[in-house]
Amino acid sequence: AVPPTAGRREAWQGLTAQERRIADLAACGLTNREIANRVRVSPRTVGAHLYRIFPKLGVTSRAALSEALADNGARGSAPDAR
């Protein structure tokens, strides 16, 4: 697991732009289908991105993803996150 402070911030910076956007939208509570519609990919592609994002950030759930991003000031940095 990634330490809860600087380690997650570094991990966040290691995500691709698409991974950051998907992580941010998932942390905002959107479903895979809703995220897929926003970023114009399939819901399965969103799931594949999340499958790679979770271990990079050291989380195992969307709730933990939201908490990790909020704790490190990363949330809200993806375009069109609202």
N, C-alpha and C positions, 0 to 999 in steps of 0.2 A: 504494500500500500504506500501511497505517496503521502509524505507529511502534510499536515493541514494548512501550512502557511506558504512559504516561499516555493516549496516543491510543487504545489498545485499551480501556482502562478507561472512557474517555468514550464510545467506541462501544458498549461493553457496556451502559452506562446508557441509550443511545439506542434499544436494542431494546425491543420490546413485551414484556409479561409472557409471552405465549405464545412469542415468539421466544426469550426467555431460557430458558424451561423446555425447549424443544426443543433449543436449543444445548447446554444442560447435559447432557441425556440422551444426545445424540449424542456429546458429549465423553466420556461414561462408557462408550461402546462399544456402545450399543444400536443395533439396525438400525431403518430407517424403520418397518417393520412393528411392531416392539416399542414404539417411541415412539408410534406411532399408537394402539396398544391402550391405552397409559397415559393419553394425553391425549384419547382418544375422538374422533379424526379419522381420515381415510383416510391410507394411506401416501403417496399422491400429494400430499396437503396438507402432510405433513411435508417431502417433497422440495421443495415450493414454498417453504416457510418457510426451509429450508436454503439454497435458491438465493438468497434475499434476505439471509440472515444472513451468508454467507461474504464478500461484498464489503463489507458494513458493518464487519466485523471485520478485513478485509484478509487473509483466509486463502483457500486454495484446496482444502483437504482436511480430512477429519475429524481426522486426526492433528495438523494445524496448529491446528485449532479447539481440540482438547484442550490442546495446549501453550499457546495464547494465553490460554485461560481459567485454566489452572493458574498461569501466570506472573503473572497479575494478580489472583489471589485470588478470581476470580469463580466458579470451579467449586464446586458443592455448594450454590449458593444457590437452585436451583429446587426447589419442593416435590416430594416423592416422587422425588427423584433416585436413590434407591437401588434 
